[in-house]
């Protein structure tokens, strides 16, 4: 009864394994090409837009802040004017580079104008 449905059982199992493995490899390759080779780091995306408080800048243009329970080095983004970068207060995280946070000055919240009905 080994030849039920057109072939020996071991041959059928081998064929099914090869087809299934090939399909998985094809799907994996297709998905990587669709979204790029490196998957996005979701943890870094969660930091973007968060606020940090800078109380003092160092001479080299960096500062040390407490963020998520740890000390981080902070540097302003390249498009931030030097005068704004040396101000203290609230800054917004733009990017994370290793253990360094790239920030820009936080924009003050503009009060919303009430709409008339």
C-alpha positions, 0 to 999 in steps of 0.5 A, a space after each residue: 500500500 506504499 504506492 497509494 495516490 501515485 508514489 511511494 510515501 517517502 517520495 511523497 513526503 520529500 516532494 511536499 517538504 521541498 515544495 513547502 520549503 521553496 514556497 517559504 523561501 520565495 515568500 520571505 524573499 518577496 517580503 524583504 524586497 517589498 519592505 527593504 532589507 532591514 526591518 525598522 527598529 520599532 523601539 527607536 520610532 517610539 522615542 521620536 517626538 518625546 520630550 527631554 529637558 536640557 539644563 546645561 550644554 557642554 562646550 562641545 555642543 552636547 548635553 547629558 539628560 535623564 531619559 527613560 531611567 538612564 543618562 543619555 548624551 544629547 546633540 542638536 540636529 544639524 539644521 538647528 541654529 547654534 543660538 537655539 541649541 545653546 538654550 536650555 529647556 524642553 527639546 524634542 527627540 528627532 532621532 536616536 544614534 546609538 546612545 546619542 539622542 538628536 534633538 531640536 528645540 521644542 516648539 511651544 504649543 499654540 493655543 487653539 482658536 475656538 471655532 464658532 458654530 
